[in-house]
């Protein structure tokens, strides 16, 4: 098994991703293991989630907040 926890971070550009990857490199423990996968917005949008046999109703969409 590869994962214990999964975290996601959106980076608007490849340069931004490099900054965050370097931050992780600086703080990972000596005996730690961190795997980073970079994917595009399109690839993220194509993720297929398979969830057990009981179907849950989709969550209701939150109200949109408009700022002017």
RAVENKA-V982421 format. One line per field, one symbol per residue. phi: phi as a letter, one per 40 degrees, with the letter a starting at -180 (. if undefined). psi: psi as a letter, one per 20 degrees, with the letter a starting at -180 (. if undefined). burial: I if it has 24 or more other ideal C-beta (glycine too) atoms within 12 Angstrom, else O. A space follows every 50 residues. Layout:
# RAVENKA-V982421
phi->???
psi->???
burial->???
This chain:
# RAVENKA-V982421
phi->.cbbabbbacbcacccccccccccdcbccdbcbbbbbbbcdccccccbbb becccbccccccccbbbb
psi->phqgqpqqpppirhhhghghghgghhipqhjropppppqrhggghjpppp pahppqqqqqpqqpppp.
burial->OOOOOOOOOOOOOOOOOOOOOOOOOOOOOOOOOOOOOOOOOOOOOOOOOO OOOOOOOOOOOOOOOOOO
